[in-house]
Amino acid sequence: EHYERVLQLYDRQRHKELALYLGVDPAVLVSVLSGWSLWLAGRPDQARSRTRQGLDWGREVGHIFSQGFPAFNAAQVPLWCGDLDDAERLITESLNLGHEYGLPRYVTLGEILQTCLQVQRGEPEGEHSLLRENLTQYSALRTLSGLPLHFGAVADAYGRLGCVEEGLVVIEEAVRMTETQAGVFWAAELWRL
């Protein structure tokens, strides 16, 4: 409801400078995050449409963080939906922006999603040792609200690899995070995993 209200109130001309104050254009941010909410609510087609909208707006804004934020965050939706080619395109975009502009967060998130993508495709590069290494790097960035989400992705990848015990350890750690941090948003998805 709040996301919808932001999109209704958003005026591209009047609010374009908000990206400079907030770090990301508000319509881009809300489009991507509401895409996650739509996915979690069982609406994958609407989730894809909403995240595409955020990606398009991010490119129009031309602000680096308004381009990078949707690239690495929107990649999660096609990954969840099993649209691995679209996920790969967005992951590559995130990695390229991260390397080009020296943004370690985008690189680390891109590497986590890339490893999860490789696991889903059954590629040998998606080995489980990389998964824990990715989480360690991400944890060092101190992006607390996203930790449970990415721990969940890694736990899912462990499960796909048949490493159930490792996956359960990671998912338990992620569930504990939702009890003490802003990541409570992911609690239901983590319990589902």
PAZAPA-4460 file (N, C-alpha, C; in steps of 0.05 Angstrom, whole numbers, plus 32768, in hexadecimal, padded with zeros to 4 digits):
% residues 193
    n_x    n_y    n_z   ca_x   ca_y   ca_z    c_x    c_y    c_z   seq   type   mol
   8011   7FE8   8000   8000   8000   8000   8012   8019   8000     1      E     A
   8026   8019   8011   8038   8030   8012   8048   8033   7FF8     2      H     A
   8051   801D   7FED   805F   801E   7FD4   804E   802B   7FBE     3      Y     A
   8035   8022   7FBD   8022   802C   7FA9   801E   804A   7FAC     4      E     A
   801C   8053   7FC5   8018   806F   7FCB   8030   8080   7FC2     5      R     A
   8048   8076   7FC6   8060   8084   7FBD   8060   8087   7F9F     6      V     A
   8059   8071   7F91   8058   8072   7F74   8042   8085   7F6A     7      L     A
   802C   8087   7F78   8017   809A   7F70   8020   80B7   7F74     8      Q     A
   802E   80BC   7F8A   8037   80D8   7F90   8050   80E1   7F80     9      L     A
   805E   80CE   7F76   8078   80D4   7F69   8074   80E4   7F50    10      Y     A
   8082   80FA   7F4E   8082   810B   7F36   809F   810D   7F2D    11      D     A
   80A3   8102   7F15   80BF   8100   7F0B   80CD   811B   7F0B    12      R     A
   80C0   812F   7F02   80CD   814A   7F01   80D2   8156   7F1D    13      Q     A
   80BE   8155   7F2E   80C0   8161   7F48   80D2   8152   7F5B    14      R     A
   80D4   8138   7F57   80E2   8127   7F6B   80FD   811B   7F61    15      H     A
   8105   8123   7F49   811E   8117   7F3E   8137   811C   7F4F    16      K     A
   8137   8132   7F5D   814F   8138   7F6E   814F   8129   7F88    17      E     A
   813A   811B   7F8F   8139   810C   7FA7   814E   80F6   7FA8    18      L     A
   8156   80EC   7F90   816B   80D8   7F8F   8185   80E2   7F9B    19      A     A
   818A   80FB   7F98   81A2   8107   7FA4   81A1   8107   7FC2    20      L     A
   818A   810A   7FCD   8187   810B   7FEA   8183   80EF   7FF7    21      Y     A
   8176   80DE   7FE8   816F   80C3   7FF3   8183   80AD   7FEA    22      L     A
   8193   80B3   7FD6   81A6   809F   7FCC   819B   808F   7FB5    23      G     A
   8181   808D   7FB3   8173   807E   7F9D   8159   808D   7F98    24      V     A
   8152   808F   7F7E   8138   809B   7F77   8122   808C   7F85    25      D     A
   810F   809A   7F92   80FA   808D   7FA1   80E8   807A   7F91    26      P     A
   80E2   8081   7F78   80D1   8070   7F68   80E0   8057   7F60    27      A     A
   80F9   8059   7F5B   810A   8041   7F55   810B   802F   7F6D    28      V     A
   8111   803A   7F84   8112   802B   7F9D   80F8   801C   7FA2    29      L     A
   80E2   802B   7FA1   80C8   801F   7FA7   80C0   800A   7F93    30      V     A
   80C6   800F   7F79   80BF   7FFB   7F65   80CD   7FE1   7F6A    31      S     A
   80E6   7FE2   7F70   80F5   7FC9   7F75   80EB   7FBB   7F8E    32      V     A
   80E9   7FCA   7FA4   80E1   7FBE   7FBD   80C4   7FB4   7FBC    33      L     A
   80B3   7FC2   7FAE   8098   7FB8   7FAC   8097   7F9F   7F9A    34      S     A
   80AA   7F9C   7F87   80AD   7F84   7F78   80B3   7F6C   7F8A    35      G     A
   80C4   7F71   7F9E   80CA   7F5B   7FB2   80B0   7F54   7FC1    36      W     A
   80A2   7F69   7FCA   8089   7F64   7FD9   8075   7F55   7FC8    37      S     A
   8072   7F5C   7FAF   8060   7F4E   7F9D   8068   7F31   7F9A    38      L     A
   8082   7F2C   7F98   808B   7F10   7F97   8084   7F01   7FB0    39      W     A
   808A   7F0D   7FC7   8084   7F00   7FE0   8066   7EFC   7FE4    40      L     A
   8055   7F0C   7FD7   8038   7F09   7FD9   802D   7EF6   7FC5    41      A     A
   803F   7EE9   7FB6   8036   7ED5   7FA2   802E   7EE1   7F88    42      G     A
   8039   7EF7   7F80   8031   7F04   7F67   804A   7F08   7F55    43      R     A
   8055   7EF2   7F4B   806F   7EF4   7F3C   806E   7F05   7F23    44      P     A
   8058   7F04   7F14   8056   7F15   7EFB   8056   7F32   7F02    45      D     A
   8047   7F3A   7F16   8046   7F56   7F1E   8061   7F5E   7F2A    46      Q     A
   806F   7F4B   7F38   8089   7F51   7F43   809D   7F57   7F2C    47      A     A
   809C   7F47   7F17   80AF   7F4C   7F00   80A9   7F67   7EF3    48      R     A
   808F   7F6C   7EEF   8087   7F85   7EE2   8090   7F9D   7EF3    49      S     A
   808C   7F9C   7F0D   8093   7FB3   7F1E   80B2   7FB7   7F1F    50      R     A
   80C1   7FA1   7F20   80DE   7FA5   7F21   80E9   7FAF   7F06    51      T     A
   80DD   7FA6   7EF0   80E5   7FB1   7ED6   80E0   7FCF   7ED5    52      R     A
   80C9   7FD7   7EE0   80C3   7FF4   7EE2   80D9   8003   7EF1    53      Q     A
   80E1   7FF8   7F08   80F7   8004   7F17   8111   8006   7F08    54      G     A
   8117   7FF0   7EF9   812F   7FF0   7EE9   812E   8005   7ED3    55      L     A
   8118   8007   7EC6   8115   801B   7EB0   8117   8037   7EBB    56      D     A
   810A   803D   7ED2   810C   8057   7EDE   8128   805D   7EE7    57      W     A
   8136   8049   7EF2   8151   804D   7EFB   8163   8056   7EE4    58      G     A
   815F   804A   7ECD   8170   8051   7EB6   8169   806D   7EAC    59      R     A
   8150   8074   7EAE   8148   808F   7EA5   8153   80A5   7EB8    60      E     A
   8153   809F   7ED2   815D   80B3   7EE5   817B   80B8   7EE0    61      V     A
   818A   80A4   7ED8   81A6   80A7   7ED2   81B8   80AB   7EEA    62      G     A
   81AE   80A7   7F02   81BD   80A9   7F1B   81C8   808D   7F21    63      H     A
   81E2   808B   7F26   81EF   8071   7F28   81E2   805E   7F3D    64      I     A
   81DB   8069   7F54   81CE   8058   7F68   81B1   8051   7F61    65      F     A
   81A4   8062   7F51   818A   805C   7F48   818A   8048   7F31    66      S     A
   81A2   8043   7F26   81A5   802D   7F12   81AF   8014   7F1F    67      Q     A
   81C1   8017   7F32   81CD   7FFF   7F3F   81BA   7FF2   7F52    68      G     A
   81AC   8002   7F62   8199   7FF6   7F76   8185   7FE3   7F68    69      F     A
   8178   7FEC   7F53   8165   7FD9   7F47   8172   7FC1   7F39    70      P     A
   818A   7FC5   7F2F   8197   7FAF   7F21   819B   7F97   7F34    71      A     A
   81A9   7F9C   7F4A   81AE   7F85   7F5C   8196   7F7C   7F6B    72      F     A
   8184   7F8E   7F72   816C   7F86   7F81   8157   7F79   7F6F    73      N     A
   8153   7F84   7F57   813F   7F78   7F45   8148   7F5D   7F3B    74      A     A
   8161   7F57   7F3B   816A   7F3C   7F32   815F   7F26   7F43    75      A     A
   8158   7F2C   7F5B   814D   7F18   7F6D   8132   7F0D   7F63    76      Q     A
   8121   7F1E   7F58   8107   7F15   7F4F   8109   7F00   7F38    77      V     A
   8117   7F05   7F22   8119   7EF0   7F0E   8127   7ED7   7F19    78      P     A
   8139   7EDA   7F2B   8146   7EC3   7F37   8132   7EB2   7F47    79      L     A
   8121   7EBF   7F56   810B   7EB1   7F64   80F8   7EA4   7F50    80      W     A
   80F3   7EB2   7F3A   80DF   7EA8   7F26   80EB   7E92   7F14    81      C     A
   8105   7E8E   7F16   8112   7E7A   7F05   8118   7E85   7EE9    82      G     A
   8117   7E9F   7EE5   811E   7EAB   7ECB   813C   7EB2   7ECC    83      D     A
   814C   7E9E   7EC8   8169   7EA0   7ECE   8177   7EB2   7EBA    84      L     A
   816E   7EB4   7EA1   817B   7EC5   7E8E   8177   7EE3   7E96    85      D     A
   815F   7EEA   7E9E   815A   7F05   7EA6   8169   7F0B   7EC0    86      D     A
   816A   7EF8   7ED2   8179   7EFC   7EEB   8197   7F00   7EE5    87      A     A
   81A1   7EF0   7ED2   81BE   7EF3   7ECB   81C4   7F0E   7EBF    88      E     A
   81B2   7F18   7EAE   81B6   7F33   7EA2   81B7   7F48   7EB8    89      R     A
   81A6   7F47   7ECB   81A5   7F5B   7EE1   81BD   7F58   7EF4    90      L     A
   81C5   7F40   7EF9   81DC   7F3B   7F0A   81F5   7F46   7EFC    91      I     A
   81F8   7F41   7EE3   820F   7F4B   7ED4   820F   7F6A   7ED4    92      T     A
   81F7   7F76   7ED1   81F5   7F93   7ED2   81FF   7F9D   7EED    93      E     A
   81F6   7F90   7F02   81FE   7F98   7F1D   821C   7F96   7F20    94      S     A
   8227   7F7F   7F18   8244   7F7C   7F1A   8254   7F91   7F0A    95      L     A
   824A   7F96   7EF2   8258   7FAA   7EE1   8257   7FC5   7EEE    96      N     A
   8240   7FCE   7EF8   823E   7FE8   7F05   8250   7FE8   7F1E    97      L     A
   8250   7FD3   7F2D   8261   7FD2   7F45   827E   7FD5   7F3F    98      G     A
   8287   7FC6   7F2A   82A4   7FC8   7F23   82AA   7FE3   7F17    99      H     A
   8299   7FED   7F05   829E   8007   7EF7   82A0   801E   7F0B   100      E     A
   828E   801E   7F1F   828D   8035   7F31   8299   8030   7F4D   101      Y     A
   82A7   8019   7F50   82B4   8012   7F69   82A0   8010   7F80   102      G     A
   828A   8001   7F7B   8275   7FFE   7F90   8275   7FE1   7F99   103      L     A
   8283   7FDB   7FAF   8286   7FC0   7FB8   826C   7FB2   7FBF   104      P     A
   8258   7FC1   7FC8   823F   7FB5   7FCF   8232   7FA8   7FB7   105      R     A
   8232   7FB6   7FA0   8226   7FAB   7F88   8235   7F93   7F7E   106      Y     A
   8250   7F94   7F81   8260   7F7D   7F78   825A   7F65   7F8A   107      V     A
   825A   7F69   7FA4   8255   7F53   7FB7   8239   7F47   7FB3   108      T     A
   8225   7F58   7FB1   820A   7F4E   7FAD   8208   7F3F   7F92   109      L     A
   8214   7F4B   7F7E   8215   7F3E   7F63   8222   7F22   7F65   110      G     A
   8237   7F20   7F74   8245   7F06   7F76   8234   7EF2   7F85   111      E     A
   8226   7EFA   7F9A   8214   7EE8   7FA8   81FF   7EDD   7F95   112      I     A
   81F1   7EF0   7F86   81DC   7EE7   7F74   81E7   7ED7   7F5D   113      L     A
   81FF   7EDE   7F54   820C   7ECE   7F3E   8211   7EB2   7F47   114      Q     A
   821B   7EAE   7F5F   8220   7E93   7F6A   8205   7E84   7F6C   115      T     A
   81F0   7E91   7F76   81D6   7E84   7F78   81CB   7E7D   7F5D   116      C     A
   81CF   7E8E   7F4A   81C7   7E89   7F2E   81D5   7E70   7F23   117      L     A
   81EF   7E6F   7F27   81FF   7E58   7F1E   81F5   7E3E   7F2B   118      Q     A
   81EE   7E3F   7F44   81E4   7E28   7F52   81C9   7E1F   7F45   119      V     A
   81B8   7E33   7F3F   819E   7E2C   7F33   81A2   7E20   7F17   120      Q     A
   81B6   7E28   7F09   81BC   7E1E   7EEF   81CB   7E03   7EF0   121      R     A
   81D5   7DFC   7F07   81E4   7DE3   7F0A   8201   7DE6   7F00   122      G     A
   820B   7DFF   7EFF   8226   7E03   7EF6   823A   7DFE   7F0C   123      E     A
   8251   7DF2   7F06   8264   7DEB   7F1B   8270   7E03   7F29   124      P     A
   826F   7E1B   7F1C   827A   7E33   7F29   826A   7E3A   7F42   125      E     A
   8251   7E31   7F44   8241   7E37   7F5B   8246   7E25   7F73   126      G     A
   825F   7E21   7F79   8266   7E0F   7F8F   825F   7E1B   7FAA   127      E     A
   8259   7E0A   7FBD   8250   7E14   7FD7   8264   7E23   7FE7   128      H     A
   827E   7E1F   7FE1   8292   7E2F   7FEF   8290   7E4D   7FE9   129      S     A
   8288   7E52   7FD0   8284   7E6E   7FC8   826D   7E7B   7FD7   130      L     A
   8259   7E6B   7FDD   8242   7E76   7FEA   8249   7E83   8005   131      L     A
   8257   7E74   8015   825F   7E7E   8030   8271   7E96   802D   132      R     A
   8284   7E95   801A   8296   7EAB   8015   8286   7EC5   800E   133      E     A
   8272   7EC1   7FFC   8261   7ED8   7FF5   8253   7EE4   800D   134      N     A
   8249   7ED3   801E   823B   7EDD   8036   824E   7EEC   8049   135      L     A
   8266   7EE2   804C   8279   7EEF   805D   827F   7F0B   8052   136      T     A
   8283   7F0D   8038   8289   7F27   802B   8271   7F3A   802F   137      Q     A
   8259   7F30   802B   8241   7F41   802E   823D   7F4A   804B   138      Y     A
   8241   7F38   805D   823E   7F3F   807A   8251   7F56   8081   139      S     A
   8269   7F56   8075   827C   7F6B   807B   8273   7F86   8072   140      A     A
   8260   7F87   805F   8256   7FA1   8056   8243   7FAE   8069   141      L     A
   8239   7F9F   807D   8227   7FA9   8092   820D   7FB4   8087   142      R     A
   8202   7FA6   8073   81E8   7FAD   8068   81D4   7F9B   8076   143      T     A
   81CC   7FA2   808E   81BD   7F90   809F   81A2   7F87   8094   144      L     A
   8193   7F9A   8088   8178   7F93   8080   8178   7F7E   8069   145      S     A
   818C   7F7D   8059   818D   7F69   8043   819A   7F4F   804A   146      G     A
   81A6   7F4D   8061   81B4   7F34   8069   81A2   7F1C   8068   147      L     A
   818A   7F1D   8075   8179   7F05   8075   8172   7EFC   8059   148      P     A
   816C   7F0F   8047   8165   7F08   802B   817C   7EF8   801E   149      L     A
   8194   7F02   8021   81AA   7EF5   8013   81B3   7EDB   8021   150      H     A
   81B0   7EDA   803B   81B5   7EC1   8049   81A0   7EAC   803F   151      F     A
   8187   7EB5   803B   8173   7EA3   8031   8179   7E99   8015   152      G     A
   8184   7EAA   8004   818B   7EA2   7FE9   81A1   7E8D   7FEA   153      A     A
   81B4   7E91   7FFC   81CA   7E7E   7FFF   81C0   7E64   800A   154      V     A
   81AE   7E65   801D   81A3   7E4C   8029   8194   7E3D   8013   155      A     A
   8185   7E4B   8002   8177   7E3E   7FEC   818B   7E30   7FD9   156      D     A
   81A1   7E3E   7FD3   81B5   7E33   7FC1   81C2   7E1A   7FCE   157      A     A
   81C7   7E1B   7FE8   81D1   7E03   7FF6   81BE   7DEC   7FF2   158      Y     A
   81A4   7DF1   7FF6   8190   7DDC   7FF2   8190   7DD1   7FD6   159      G     A
   8193   7DE1   7FC2   8194   7DD8   7FA7   81AD   7DC7   7FA1   160      R     A
   81C2   7DCD   7FB0   81DB   7DBD   7FAE   81DA   7DA3   7FBD   161      L     A
   81C5   7DA0   7FCD   81C3   7D88   7FDE   81D2   7D8A   7FF8   162      G     A
   81DA   7DA2   7FFF   81E9   7DA7   8018   81D5   7DB1   802D   163      C     A
   81C4   7D9F   8035   81AD   7DA7   8046   81B7   7DB2   8061   164      V     A
   81CA   7DA5   806E   81D4   7DAE   8088   81DF   7DCA   8087   165      E     A
   81EF   7DD0   8072   81FA   7DEB   806F   81E4   7DFF   806B   166      E     A
   81D0   7DF7   805B   81B9   7E09   8055   81A9   7E0F   806E   167      G     A
   81A5   7DFA   807F   8196   7DFF   8098   81A5   7E11   80AB   168      L     A
   81BF   7E0E   80AC   81CF   7E20   80BE   81CC   7E3D   80B5   169      V     A
   81CD   7E42   809A   81CB   7E5D   8090   81AF   7E68   8094   170      V     A
   819B   7E57   808F   817F   7E61   8092   8179   7E67   80B0   171      I     A
   8183   7E57   80C2   817F   7E5C   80DE   818C   7E77   80E6   172      E     A
   81A3   7E7C   80DB   81B1   7E95   80E0   81A0   7EAD   80D5   173      E     A
   8195   7EA9   80BE   8185   7EBE   80B1   816B   7EC3   80C1   174      A     A
   815E   7EAE   80CB   8146   7EB1   80DB   814C   7EC0   80F5   175      V     A
   8163   7EBA   8101   816B   7EC9   8119   816E   7EE7   8113   176      R     A
   8179   7EED   80FC   817C   7F09   80F4   8161   7F17   80F3   177      M     A
   814D   7F09   80E9   8133   7F17   80E6   8127   7F1C   8101   178      T     A
   8130   7F0F   8116   8126   7F14   8131   8133   7F2C   813E   179      E     A
   814A   7F35   8134   8158   7F4A   8141   815F   7F62   812F   180      T     A
   815A   7F60   8115   8161   7F75   8103   814A   7F7E   80F1   181      Q     A
   814F   7F91   80E0   813A   7F9B   80CE   8132   7F87   80B9   182      A     A
   813F   7F70   80B7   8139   7F5C   80A3   8120   7F4C   80A9   183      G     A
   810F   7F54   80BC   80F6   7F45   80C2   80E5   7F42   80AA   184      V     A
   80E8   7F54   8097   80D9   7F52   807D   80DC   7F37   8070   185      F     A
   80F3   7F2A   8074   80F8   7F10   8067   80F1   7EF8   8077   186      W     A
   80E6   7EFB   808F   80E1   7EE4   80A1   80D0   7ECF   8093   187      A     A
   80BA   7ED6   8087   80A8   7EC2   807B   80B6   7EB2   8065   188      A     A
   80C5   7EC0   8054   80D4   7EB3   803E   80E9   7EA0   804A   189      E     A
   80F6   7EA8   805F   810B   7E97   806B   80FE   7E7E   8077   190      L     A
   80E7   7E81   8084   80DA   7E6A   808E   80D0   7E58   8078   191      W     A
   80C8   7E63   8061   80C0   7E53   804A   80D8   7E42   8040   192      R     A
   80EF   7E50   803F   8107   7E41   8036   810E   7E2B   8049   193      L     A
***
